[in-house]
Structures are given as structure tokens and as C-alpha cells.
Amino acid sequence: MITLHYYPGNASFAPHVCLTKIGVPFTLDLVDRQAEAQRSPGYTALNPNQRIPTLICPGDEGSDLVLWEAAAICLHLADLYSSAALMPAPGSSARGRAYKLLMFLTNTLQPEILTYHYADRHVTDPAAVPAVRAKAEERIGRWLAVLADELGDRPFLVGDDPTLVDYYFLMNARWTRKLAKKAGDYGQAGPYLDRVLAVSEVRRTLDAEGLDPDRFLG
Ligand SMILES: N[C@@H](CCC(=O)N[C@@H](CS)C(=O)NCC(=O)O)C(=O)O
């Protein structure tokens, strides 16, 4: 059985959408952030980074595979269940584009968003928090503009159908909802994000996490 350790709207969201799209049975295990459960010894044994998500799935050597890092989880699920078409075909140009954009999201945009939200972890002087947050917000804007340019008038980031890269962008977009200029304010990203939000597997995931689609993006 597959288990996803999650918290509503957190970095577990894109993996959760992937599992919903795939349609195999899985268990959701809430990591109670209010109780700092991500730092509990039990969870730390699974995920030494004390971050959400963690996925437990059957491995290919008879024992469980424990995965952390949301993008890695999404990609592994895409490989395991290729018929769900979470990614374009291996070796295709579309697959290359999907890798480029996913890596950009996970390596460039997401760390800036984390710096914004966890600015206090980046300073020794609490008075410096607003300055760190302001610089992070500036850089987030730069990366959101790049993504909006990449999107252009396309229906989805890669090809005509949604891929896990769209789920991943939607998840990141949620975390910009309190910024002065949020993800949907760039280029065609607003209508695009509404389109991703309306996809059936996204809707069902929102339902399962108890999240209101009308408030997901602020
Ligand atoms: N690079 C990690 C980041 C995960 C991450 O930062 N998760 C956040 C929730 S969105 C978290 O667990 N925060 C709790 C904490 O840092 O204490 C991933 O993509 O899986």
C-alpha cells in the first residue's frame, strides 16, 4: 500500500494530485503541523529533513521505498504508472521541456518562496526579517515572470493536456497568494491557473484535503 504523509496545501499537494490521477488505492497520513509533528522522532526517522511530504511505496526489492522531495515523488509516480500520462513520453521534446520547467520550479522558484515564508531561518537578527522577505519577493517576481513567458498562450505548461508540472506550478502559486503580486498576476498565468484548478484530479484532491477552490489562490 502507498502512504502519503501530507498536510493540506503543503508540498504534498502535487504528489497527492498525481496519486489521485493515477487512481490506485493509497493512504493519507496527516502530519499535524500545529503539533510540529514533522519534528517528531517517528516522522524524522522517515524524513530526516523534517519536511512534508514523504511517500512510502512498495520498492522493487520487497521492502518499502521511502521518498522525500515532492518533485522526486511526482516523477517516481509518473514512472511507476506511465499510463496515467503524468509526464510526456520519455525522450520527447515535451519531456525535456517538462524536466526544464519542473527543475526550475523546484530548484529556483520554490526555494525563494520558502525563503519568503521562513525568512526568520535566514537571519540571526530578527530585525533583518523584513529585508530578507522583501528581497525574496523581488526574486519570486522575476521567476514568476519567466514562467509566464514560458507559458505564453499555451493551455498548459507542456502540451495540450495537464502534466505533473502544472500541478507543481499550481502548488507553488498557492504559496504566493499573500504577495503583493501573486503568480496569477503575470501574463496569462491567471486564466491558466484557473484552468489547472478546474482539472478533475485537482478538484478531487482539494476536496480530500478540505481546501476551498475559490480560496486556494487567495
Ligand atoms: N524541498 C522540499 C521542501 C518541502 C517543504 O519545505 N515542506 C514544507 C511545507 S510546504 C514543510 O515541511 N515545512 C515545515 C517546516 O519547515 O518546519 C520538497 O519539495 O519536498
The ligand as a Gaussian input file, in Angstrom:
#p B3LYP/6-31G(d) Opt

LIG

0 1
 N       12.242000      20.581000      -0.924000
 C       11.169000      20.021000      -0.138000
 C       10.527000      21.149000       0.647000
 C        9.360000      20.670000       1.461000
 C        8.887000      21.753000       2.422000
 O        9.530000      22.792000       2.623000
 N        7.746000      21.485000       3.053000
 C        7.191000      22.419000       3.994000
 C        5.682000      22.517000       3.836000
 S        5.260000      23.236000       2.296000
 C        7.445000      21.927000       5.415000
 O        7.501000      20.740000       5.647000
 N        7.591000      22.857000       6.360000
 C        7.694000      22.529000       7.734000
 C        8.934000      23.056000       8.352000
 O        9.835000      23.531000       7.621000
 O        9.016000      23.008000       9.583000
 C       10.150000      19.349000      -1.058000
 O        9.908000      19.858000      -2.150000
 O        9.628000      18.284000      -0.700000

